[in-house]
Amino acid sequence: MKSNIFATFLFILCAGIFLTNSTTFANDIYTIKGQMEKRLPIIVELKSKGIIGEDNKGYLQFMGTSREKEEVIDAENEDRKKVYASIAEKEGASTEQVGRRRALQIAKKALKGDWLQDQNGKWYQK
C-alpha cells in the first residue's frame, strides 16, 4: 500500500518530464524524485507514529507538538510545491488545485491509522 502511494506520486512526477522539452526541467524532476525517494522511509515512519499527517492541500503537517525530523518534512513539502507548480503550469490550473487533487489521491491510498485532513479541514484517522 505504501508503494502504491509513492508509485502514484512518482507517476505524476514522471508525467511532468514528458510534458516538457526542457532538459533543465527534466534534470530538476529527476533530482526531486531522488530526494523524495530517500525521504520516503522517514515519512512512512513518522506517519505510522502519528507524528505527521496529510493535509487537504497535498502537504505534510505535524499532528502535535513533536517536530521530529522537521527538516525532512520541510524539504518534502518544498519539493511537493515545486512538482505541483510544474503540473499546474502545464495543465493551466493553479498550484492549489493540483495540491488538492493530490490530497484526494493520497487519502484514497492512505494506510489504516494515517492522519488525513478532509476537505472541510477536519482531521481524522483512516
C-alpha positions as MATLAB code, in Angstrom:
seq = 'MKSNIFATFLFILCAGIFLTNSTTFANDIYTIKGQMEKRLPIIVELKSKGIIGEDNKGYLQFMGTSREKEEVIDAENEDRKKVYASIAEKEGASTEQVGRRRALQIAKKALKGDWLQDQNGKWYQK';
ca = [
       0.000    0.000    0.000;
       2.853    2.366    0.854;
       4.408    1.657   -2.523;
       1.099    2.456   -4.280;
       1.049    5.947   -2.789;
       4.617    6.582   -3.809;
       4.132    5.000   -7.238;
       1.216    7.332   -7.945;
       3.225   10.343   -6.872;
       6.184    9.235   -8.983;
       3.855    8.832  -11.958;
       2.817   12.461  -11.576;
       6.460   13.473  -11.371;
       7.392   11.486  -14.441;
       4.416   12.825  -16.389;
       5.870   16.281  -15.939;
       9.085   15.146  -17.568;
       7.341   14.057  -20.741;
       5.253   17.203  -20.960;
       8.236   19.495  -21.338;
      11.077   19.963  -23.792;
      13.365   21.468  -21.185;
      16.377   19.361  -20.282;
      16.902   21.508  -17.205;
      13.379   20.776  -16.027;
      13.864   17.037  -16.594;
      17.068   17.118  -14.562;
      15.308   19.033  -11.790;
      12.464   16.496  -11.706;
      14.910   13.591  -11.514;
      16.713   15.340   -8.664;
      13.425   15.959   -6.845;
      12.326   12.354   -7.446;
      15.573   11.079   -5.948;
      15.250   13.331   -2.921;
      11.658   12.223   -2.357;
      12.596    8.550   -2.646;
      15.277    8.988    0.008;
      12.829   10.696    2.380;
      10.007    8.175    1.930;
      11.062    5.715    4.686;
      11.274    8.561    7.212;
       7.888    9.921    6.152;
       6.271    6.488    6.379;
       7.742    6.018    9.864;
       6.530    9.421   11.063;
       3.046    8.719    9.691;
       2.928    5.344   11.425;
       3.855    7.050   14.719;
       1.073    9.612   14.218;
       3.571   12.473   14.191;
       2.568   13.745   10.746;
      -0.482   13.621    8.550;
      -1.510   14.617    5.036;
      -3.450   17.856    4.839;
      -6.175   18.660    2.309;
      -3.758   20.746    0.225;
      -1.332   17.915   -0.553;
       1.277   18.692    2.083;
       2.555   17.059    5.262;
       1.636   18.603    8.600;
       2.674   17.856   12.167;
      -0.140   16.448   14.271;
       1.075   17.540   17.686;
       3.933   19.237   19.430;
       6.637   16.803   18.285;
       8.661   18.207   15.397;
      10.722   15.076   14.820;
      12.648   15.286   11.533;
      11.210   18.735   10.801;
      13.883   19.410    8.193;
      12.773   16.306    6.278;
       9.133   17.398    6.324;
      10.036   20.925    5.241;
      12.131   19.587    2.352;
       9.350   17.212    1.267;
       6.777   19.984    1.278;
       9.086   22.251   -0.733;
       9.591   19.540   -3.351;
       5.855   18.837   -3.495;
       5.258   22.545   -4.036;
       7.675   22.537   -6.995;
       6.019   19.479   -8.519;
       2.524   20.919   -8.067;
       3.613   24.222   -9.627;
       5.089   22.432  -12.618;
       1.967   20.344  -13.168;
      -0.243   23.398  -12.695;
       1.672   25.320  -15.335;
       1.279   22.517  -17.858;
      -2.422   21.998  -17.109;
      -3.360   25.649  -16.883;
      -4.501   25.098  -13.307;
      -3.435   26.638  -10.031;
      -0.861   25.074   -7.746;
      -3.601   24.876   -5.095;
      -5.891   22.896   -7.417;
      -3.139   20.407   -8.182;
      -2.304   20.027   -4.485;
      -5.938   19.439   -3.544;
      -6.300   16.791   -6.258;
      -3.150   15.141   -4.971;
      -4.503   15.218   -1.411;
      -7.575   13.284   -2.580;
      -5.359   10.671   -4.246;
      -3.229   10.330   -1.126;
      -6.316    9.937    1.076;
      -7.666    7.099   -1.076;
      -4.419    5.168   -0.757;
      -3.540    6.041    2.828;
      -2.894    3.263    5.302;
      -5.138    2.480    8.222;
      -4.177    4.759   11.104;
      -2.783    7.539    8.893;
      -3.912   11.069    9.751;
      -5.734   12.893    6.967;
      -7.490   16.215    6.681;
     -10.862   16.246    4.950;
     -11.941   18.967    2.524;
     -13.560   20.915    5.391;
     -10.317   20.988    7.379;
     -11.242   18.304    9.925;
      -8.515   15.830   10.848;
      -9.310   12.106   11.082;
      -7.540    8.771   11.168;
      -8.199    6.357    8.354;
];
